Amino acid sequence: MRQHIDCLISELVPHAGRMCLLDRAIEADAESLSAELVIRSDNPFIQAQGVPGWVGIEYMAQAIAAWAGWQARLQGQAPRIGFLLGSRRFQCHQPWFAIGDVLRIEVRLQFQADNGLGQFDCQIHCADVLAAEAALTVFETSEPQQFINRETS
């Protein structure tokens, strides 16, 4: 059963400041999350025509991070750092998001391995029209510095 999320997005994702791109997480369950954002003129990716559609991959990735943060929160834990490993079947049906557009991002878990590897099907809707879709592969770890510094064994 989906639950309404009543917390700040910054409590769910490890992104800070202007790089926390989502405005809010709306609802979630054990396998999915819905998030929302409004395209504003202070968006770090803004260009003359708006925000390029390819930025949708980052919106999807942050919605996955919010899902993971929500799952951690339910277990009394803090959000962990994750990595976007890749995308498959990315299709952007809307090349630009204009200032004022309200985007709804939907992510659904397809699989999650014990080692932190996961895959999500993702969609972005703008004015109830499918704007972008992809399958994202992610990796979450409790030891991110090992991967950043390549200290893996």
FENNOR-V845264 format. One record per pair of residues at least 4 apart in sequence whose ideal C-beta (glycine too) atoms are under 6 Angstrom apart, sorted by the first residue. I is the first residue (numbers start at 1). GAP is how many residues later the second one is. Records with the same first field share a line. If there is no record, write none. Layout:
I: GAP ; GAP
This chain:
2: 25 ; 27
4: 23
5: 20 ; 22 ; 23
7: 4
9: 13 ; 15 ; 16
10: 10
12: 13 ; 54 ; 57 ; 58 ; 67
13: 49 ; 52 ; 53 ; 56
14: 65 ; 67
15: 4 ; 5
18: 26
21: 41
22: 13 ; 15 ; 40
23: 13 ; 14
24: 12
25: 10 ; 41
26: 8 ; 10
27: 7
28: 5 ; 42
31: 77 ; 78
32: 76
33: 30 ; 33 ; 34 ; 74
34: 72
35: 28 ; 31 ; 70
36: 68
37: 66
38: 64
39: 4 ; 12 ; 58 ; 60 ; 62
41: 58
43: 8
45: 6 ; 10
46: 5
49: 47
50: 46 ; 47 ; 48
51: 4 ; 46
53: 39 ; 41 ; 42
56: 68 ; 76
57: 30
59: 46
60: 62 ; 76
61: 23
63: 42 ; 44
64: 43 ; 56 ; 74
65: 17
67: 40
68: 72
69: 10
72: 5 ; 7
80: 60 ; 62
81: 63
82: 56 ; 58
83: 56
84: 54
85: 52 ; 54
86: 51
87: 47 ; 49
88: 47
89: 45 ; 46
90: 44
91: 42
92: 40
93: 37 ; 38
94: 37
97: 4
101: 25
103: 21 ; 23
104: 21
105: 19
106: 17
107: 13 ; 15
108: 13
109: 11
110: 9 ; 11
111: 8
112: 6
113: 4
116: 23 ; 24 ; 25
117: 22
118: 20
119: 18
120: 16
121: 14
122: 12 ; 14
123: 10
124: 7 ; 8
125: 5
126: 5
144: 4
145: 4
146: 5 ; 6
